[in-house]
Amino acid sequence: MTIAMQDVQLALSHGSLQVDLWEIEPGQHWMIFSAYQHYGSLLGQLLSGERMPDGGDITGLPERVGVVSLAQQQALLDAELEQDETDYIDQIDYGHSVEYLIGECCRDSDQVEQLLEMLDLEHLRNSGFRQLSTGETRRLMLARALAVDPQLLVLDDPYVGLDVVHQEKLSALLSNLSEQMTLVLITARESHIPDCITHIAMFSETSATERAGNANVMTLSPGMTVAEFTSHPVLRQLEALSAERSDAVMALIRERQQLFQQAYQTQLTHALSQEQPQQGHAPLVAIRDGKVEYFDRLIFDQVNWQILPGQHWQIRGPNGCGKSTLLALILGDHPQCYANDMTVLGYRRGSGESIWDIKRRIGVVSSSLHMQYRVSCSALEVLLSGFYDSIGLYDQPSKTQVQQAREWLAILAMADEERTPFRALGYGQQRLLLIGRALIKQPALLILDEPYQGLDFVNRKLVYQVLNMIAEEQLSQLLYVSHHPEDSLPAIRNYVDFVPDGEGYAVVVSG
Ligand SMILES: Nc1ncnc2c1ncn2[C@@H]1O[C@H](COP(=O)(O)OP(=O)(O)OP(=O)(O)O)[C@@H](O)[C@H]1O
């Protein structure tokens, strides 16, 4: 049966989304390209029934619709945290197990086994939800969506967080699934178009003159073929727009840099001289024989790694190998950080240092931070919280800080959202704010663990260009994780690689 949207409208805080006519015929599989903002995700929510339109008709929707989205992942985390029993039991409650979370959506245990195998989750069946790495979580969400035997599967950014092997496996899986169900894929990655996609559409702004009296109406384009899409001039136009905007962001960063650099250099030199007074080139981070081990599993050991002044590093390796764990050690967020011999920004771990002295000079973007950012505060307050390294805002910011945060909001094209609660924003807008929060204080060290999650095309390119320029101009030192080859930053030439070794991974440092 044909799925159709006709004259569908959705009112948004600053404009509206409009679908004049969109028909998905049987056998068709659509990609909605997230060019700009989160309209693709909103369309996915209309299809899945998570949102109701303010006008128009949606017809032909099948009974069983499966959904994979970062918003759903956030909702599952919220539900899991509500049931957290850590305070009542004698151990940390990591949430329901992978097997349980898949099982609660399945018809029987055979289907659970089938999905565990299909999504490469068998070895994690007993792991709790909050123990999972980013890619492992993503595979769990895919398994839950498939468990309902969907006739329509809506995949919002399904490749996010998956390592290269699992990205390829997902493309092959989608090809198989396309023979049994209708697929609608929402993505900002023009390089990830699975073979099964037959049509591509995107939202574009309809001018006020075209649609009398209504500015900011985002309208779904007619469908095009993959070939028409890849040669479409709009991709080049969007790239030019992101380049223009990244220049504006860099102008703001450079303008502020002198001010920040003076303060940070003084603090950094002071801290480093306390640690190794004789050395002019003391490392920002040094880990000696680093090790993290859980009761049933060694994640890594024998990690010897130094980050020297001026160096930028990319950490590479498959899902679950320990990249985020290594970064959490540096940040002091991992319970085993004090069992390790390490020095961070001049402070020897366990020497009575304040964790805030270290965090003050580090900016972070990661899924784990995004998941923890669950407090109710406005978009402006999220940016301001970057000055205090807090989740939420508990200090009274100065007038200068408020002005700087407003400048950042404007440059991120989010000035209209100043008072919007963080959690009411789309996932991509939330992520963009968290990136601004990390950059606003222009830290000595920037930790970017898969920073692009949820970003639309224009903002992904913008952030990519800004990060590369920050590294090239030595405005901060970068520790960077991304699974996508196209995200490699030319300015990064040092690598920590997790390479398979027996049952685990060996860590190879090449700088
Ligand atoms: N408390 C825990 N007990 C046992 N295993 C854990 C615990 N916490 C995390 N893990 C496991 O540690 C491994 C490393 O996780 P980490 O988040 O560092 O992986 P990653 O390399 O960043 O993966 P991804 O690419 O998916 O983000 C994962 O397999 C995860 O399931």
The ligand as a Gaussian input file, in Angstrom:
#p B3LYP/6-31G(d) Opt

LIG

0 1
 N       31.284000      -1.375000      34.011000
 C       31.627000      -2.117000      32.967000
 N       31.793000      -3.450000      33.076000
 C       32.155000      -4.213000      32.009000
 N       32.340000      -3.715000      30.766000
 C       32.181000      -2.399000      30.601000
 C       31.804000      -1.531000      31.670000
 N       31.708000      -0.283000      31.180000
 C       32.023000      -0.367000      29.867000
 N       32.298000      -1.624000      29.516000
 C       32.714000      -2.139000      28.192000
 O       33.972000      -1.565000      27.891000
 C       34.155000      -1.585000      26.466000
 C       34.837000      -0.308000      26.040000
 O       33.894000       0.749000      26.021000
 P       34.207000       2.136000      25.327000
 O       33.002000       2.992000      25.509000
 O       35.491000       2.662000      25.820000
 O       34.361000       1.685000      23.809000
 P       34.667000       2.581000      22.537000
 O       35.945000       2.104000      21.938000
 O       34.599000       4.023000      22.882000
 O       33.466000       2.139000      21.583000
 P       32.551000       2.938000      20.528000
 O       33.324000       3.020000      19.266000
 O       31.368000       2.069000      20.356000
 O       32.226000       4.269000      21.119000
 C       32.779000      -1.819000      25.871000
 O       32.699000      -3.136000      25.318000
 C       31.819000      -1.716000      27.048000
 O       30.712000      -2.577000      26.900000

